[in-house]
Amino acid sequence: MAKLEDLYSFVLEDTGPYDEYIITVAAHNGRGETLFLPLATHDGEDVPRLSELAQAIGKQQGKKVTLVKFTGRTDISVFNPSVNRV
């Protein structure tokens, strides 16, 4: 299986404790919980479609949006449910 090496993400410029952050989109999981999903993809072909949403969010917030490509991979930790029992 091929491993992810590149990640494209849309970053919103901000002021405050952080100068920029990855744009997230709220999604509801059907159990009354709200999840915040990053506006990111590993597939460069998805970028144009996601770009429209990122630009709309930037316009709504009045903030600059930058497409960033993160390259390289460092695995920090791994959770394997068949091995790691809770």
GUFI-694238 format. One record per residue: x, y, z of N, C-alpha, C in turn; residue in one letter; chain. Coordinates in nm, 2 decimals, padded with zeros to 4 digits. Layout:
GUFI-694238
[[X; Y; Z]; [X; Y; Z]; [X; Y; Z]; A; A]
...
//
This chain:
GUFI-694238
[[00.08; -00.12; 00.00]; [00.00; 00.00; 00.00]; [00.09; 00.12; 00.00]; M; A]
[[00.06; 00.22; -00.09]; [00.13; 00.34; -00.09]; [00.10; 00.43; 00.03]; A; A]
[[00.20; 00.50; 00.08]; [00.18; 00.58; 00.20]; [00.17; 00.73; 00.15]; K; A]
[[00.09; 00.81; 00.22]; [00.08; 00.95; 00.19]; [00.22; 01.02; 00.22]; L; A]
[[00.26; 01.10; 00.13]; [00.39; 01.17; 00.14]; [00.36; 01.32; 00.13]; E; A]
[[00.26; 01.36; 00.06]; [00.23; 01.50; 00.04]; [00.09; 01.54; 00.09]; D; A]
[[00.07; 01.66; 00.14]; [-00.06; 01.70; 00.19]; [-00.08; 01.85; 00.14]; L; A]
[[-00.18; 01.87; 00.07]; [-00.22; 02.01; 00.03]; [-00.32; 02.06; 00.13]; Y; A]
[[-00.30; 02.18; 00.18]; [-00.40; 02.24; 00.28]; [-00.41; 02.38; 00.25]; S; A]
[[-00.53; 02.43; 00.29]; [-00.56; 02.57; 00.27]; [-00.55; 02.64; 00.41]; F; A]
[[-00.46; 02.74; 00.41]; [-00.42; 02.81; 00.54]; [-00.48; 02.95; 00.53]; V; A]
[[-00.54; 02.99; 00.64]; [-00.60; 03.13; 00.65]; [-00.51; 03.21; 00.74]; L; A]
[[-00.48; 03.33; 00.69]; [-00.39; 03.42; 00.76]; [-00.48; 03.49; 00.87]; E; A]
[[-00.42; 03.50; 00.99]; [-00.50; 03.56; 01.10]; [-00.40; 03.64; 01.18]; D; A]
[[-00.46; 03.71; 01.28]; [-00.38; 03.78; 01.38]; [-00.42; 03.72; 01.52]; T; A]
[[-00.33; 03.74; 01.61]; [-00.36; 03.68; 01.74]; [-00.24; 03.59; 01.78]; G; A]
[[-00.28; 03.49; 01.87]; [-00.17; 03.40; 01.91]; [-00.11; 03.32; 01.80]; P; A]
[[-00.18; 03.29; 01.69]; [-00.13; 03.22; 01.58]; [-00.15; 03.31; 01.46]; Y; A]
[[-00.05; 03.31; 01.37]; [-00.06; 03.40; 01.25]; [-00.13; 03.33; 01.14]; D; A]
[[-00.14; 03.20; 01.14]; [-00.22; 03.13; 01.04]; [-00.27; 03.00; 01.09]; E; A]
[[-00.37; 02.95; 01.03]; [-00.42; 02.82; 01.07]; [-00.48; 02.75; 00.95]; Y; A]
[[-00.49; 02.61; 00.96]; [-00.55; 02.54; 00.86]; [-00.71; 02.55; 00.87]; I; A]
[[-00.77; 02.59; 00.75]; [-00.91; 02.60; 00.75]; [-00.98; 02.47; 00.78]; I; A]
[[-01.08; 02.48; 00.87]; [-01.16; 02.36; 00.90]; [-01.31; 02.38; 00.86]; T; A]
[[-01.38; 02.27; 00.84]; [-01.52; 02.28; 00.80]; [-01.59; 02.19; 00.90]; V; A]
[[-01.70; 02.25; 00.96]; [-01.78; 02.18; 01.06]; [-01.87; 02.07; 00.99]; A; A]
[[-01.87; 01.95; 01.05]; [-01.96; 01.84; 01.00]; [-02.02; 01.78; 01.12]; A; A]
[[-02.15; 01.73; 01.10]; [-02.22; 01.67; 01.21]; [-02.22; 01.52; 01.19]; H; A]
[[-02.19; 01.44; 01.29]; [-02.18; 01.30; 01.28]; [-02.30; 01.22; 01.30]; N; A]
[[-02.42; 01.28; 01.32]; [-02.54; 01.21; 01.34]; [-02.57; 01.16; 01.49]; G; A]
[[-02.47; 01.19; 01.57]; [-02.49; 01.16; 01.72]; [-02.49; 01.29; 01.80]; R; A]
[[-02.52; 01.40; 01.73]; [-02.53; 01.52; 01.80]; [-02.39; 01.59; 01.83]; G; A]
[[-02.29; 01.53; 01.77]; [-02.15; 01.59; 01.79]; [-02.11; 01.67; 01.66]; E; A]
[[-02.04; 01.77; 01.68]; [-01.98; 01.85; 01.57]; [-01.83; 01.82; 01.56]; T; A]
[[-01.80; 01.78; 01.44]; [-01.65; 01.75; 01.41]; [-01.60; 01.86; 01.32]; L; A]
[[-01.47; 01.90; 01.34]; [-01.41; 02.00; 01.26]; [-01.31; 01.93; 01.17]; F; A]
[[-01.33; 01.92; 01.04]; [-01.25; 01.85; 00.94]; [-01.16; 01.95; 00.87]; L; A]
[[-01.03; 01.92; 00.86]; [-00.94; 02.01; 00.79]; [-00.97; 02.02; 00.64]; P; A]
[[-00.96; 02.13; 00.58]; [-00.97; 02.15; 00.44]; [-00.84; 02.11; 00.38]; L; A]
[[-00.82; 01.98; 00.36]; [-00.69; 01.93; 00.31]; [-00.71; 01.81; 00.23]; A; A]
[[-00.61; 01.78; 00.14]; [-00.62; 01.66; 00.06]; [-00.48; 01.61; 00.03]; T; A]
[[-00.47; 01.48; 00.00]; [-00.34; 01.43; -00.05]; [-00.33; 01.42; -00.20]; H; A]
[[-00.44; 01.45; -00.26]; [-00.45; 01.43; -00.41]; [-00.46; 01.57; -00.47]; D; A]
[[-00.36; 01.61; -00.55]; [-00.35; 01.74; -00.61]; [-00.47; 01.76; -00.70]; G; A]
[[-00.53; 01.66; -00.75]; [-00.65; 01.68; -00.84]; [-00.77; 01.73; -00.77]; E; A]
[[-00.78; 01.72; -00.64]; [-00.89; 01.77; -00.56]; [-00.87; 01.92; -00.53]; D; A]
[[-00.75; 01.97; -00.55]; [-00.72; 02.11; -00.51]; [-00.82; 02.21; -00.57]; V; A]
[[-00.84; 02.21; -00.71]; [-00.93; 02.31; -00.76]; [-01.07; 02.31; -00.70]; P; A]
[[-01.13; 02.19; -00.67]; [-01.26; 02.19; -00.61]; [-01.26; 02.24; -00.47]; R; A]
[[-01.16; 02.21; -00.39]; [-01.15; 02.26; -00.26]; [-01.12; 02.41; -00.25]; L; A]
[[-01.04; 02.45; -00.36]; [-01.00; 02.59; -00.37]; [-01.12; 02.69; -00.37]; S; A]
[[-01.23; 02.65; -00.44]; [-01.35; 02.73; -00.44]; [-01.40; 02.75; -00.30]; E; A]
[[-01.41; 02.65; -00.22]; [-01.46; 02.66; -00.09]; [-01.37; 02.74; 00.00]; L; A]
[[-01.24; 02.72; -00.01]; [-01.14; 02.80; 00.06]; [-01.15; 02.94; 00.03]; A; A]
[[-01.16; 02.98; -00.09]; [-01.17; 03.12; -00.13]; [-01.30; 03.18; -00.08]; Q; A]
[[-01.41; 03.11; -00.08]; [-01.53; 03.16; -00.02]; [-01.52; 03.19; 00.13]; A; A]
[[-01.45; 03.10; 00.20]; [-01.43; 03.11; 00.34]; [-01.34; 03.23; 00.37]; I; A]
[[-01.24; 03.25; 00.29]; [-01.15; 03.36; 00.30]; [-01.22; 03.49; 00.28]; G; A]
[[-01.31; 03.50; 00.18]; [-01.38; 03.62; 00.14]; [-01.48; 03.65; 00.26]; K; A]
[[-01.55; 03.55; 00.31]; [-01.64; 03.57; 00.42]; [-01.57; 03.62; 00.54]; Q; A]
[[-01.45; 03.57; 00.57]; [-01.37; 03.62; 00.69]; [-01.29; 03.74; 00.66]; Q; A]
[[-01.28; 03.78; 00.53]; [-01.20; 03.90; 00.50]; [-01.05; 03.87; 00.52]; G; A]
[[-01.01; 03.74; 00.50]; [-00.87; 03.70; 00.53]; [-00.80; 03.64; 00.41]; K; A]
[[-00.67; 03.65; 00.40]; [-00.60; 03.59; 00.29]; [-00.59; 03.44; 00.31]; K; A]
[[-00.61; 03.37; 00.20]; [-00.60; 03.22; 00.20]; [-00.48; 03.18; 00.11]; V; A]
[[-00.40; 03.09; 00.16]; [-00.28; 03.04; 00.09]; [-00.29; 02.88; 00.08]; T; A]
[[-00.27; 02.83; -00.04]; [-00.26; 02.69; -00.06]; [-00.12; 02.65; -00.02]; L; A]
[[-00.10; 02.55; 00.07]; [00.03; 02.51; 00.11]; [00.04; 02.36; 00.09]; V; A]
[[00.16; 02.32; 00.04]; [00.19; 02.18; 00.02]; [00.29; 02.14; 00.12]; K; A]
[[00.26; 02.04; 00.20]; [00.35; 01.99; 00.30]; [00.40; 01.86; 00.24]; F; A]
[[00.54; 01.85; 00.24]; [00.60; 01.73; 00.18]; [00.69; 01.66; 00.29]; T; A]
[[00.69; 01.53; 00.27]; [00.77; 01.45; 00.37]; [00.68; 01.39; 00.47]; G; A]
[[00.73; 01.29; 00.54]; [00.64; 01.22; 00.64]; [00.73; 01.18; 00.75]; R; A]
[[00.68; 01.20; 00.87]; [00.74; 01.15; 00.99]; [00.62; 01.09; 01.08]; T; A]
[[00.62; 00.96; 01.10]; [00.52; 00.90; 01.18]; [00.56; 00.92; 01.33]; D; A]
[[00.47; 00.99; 01.40]; [00.49; 01.02; 01.54]; [00.45; 00.90; 01.63]; I; A]
[[00.33; 00.85; 01.61]; [00.28; 00.74; 01.68]; [00.18; 00.66; 01.60]; S; A]
[[00.15; 00.54; 01.63]; [00.06; 00.46; 01.56]; [-00.04; 00.39; 01.65]; V; A]
[[-00.17; 00.39; 01.62]; [-00.27; 00.32; 01.70]; [-00.32; 00.21; 01.61]; F; A]
[[-00.31; 00.09; 01.66]; [-00.36; -00.02; 01.58]; [-00.46; -00.09; 01.67]; N; A]
[[-00.59; -00.08; 01.64]; [-00.70; -00.13; 01.73]; [-00.69; -00.29; 01.75]; P; A]
[[-00.63; -00.36; 01.66]; [-00.61; -00.50; 01.68]; [-00.50; -00.54; 01.78]; S; A]
[[-00.42; -00.44; 01.80]; [-00.30; -00.46; 01.90]; [-00.32; -00.39; 02.02]; V; A]
[[-00.36; -00.26; 02.01]; [-00.37; -00.17; 02.13]; [-00.51; -00.18; 02.18]; N; A]
[[-00.53; -00.25; 02.29]; [-00.66; -00.27; 02.35]; [-00.68; -00.16; 02.46]; R; A]
[[-00.80; -00.11; 02.46]; [-00.84; 00.00; 02.56]; [-00.90; -00.07; 02.68]; V; A]
//
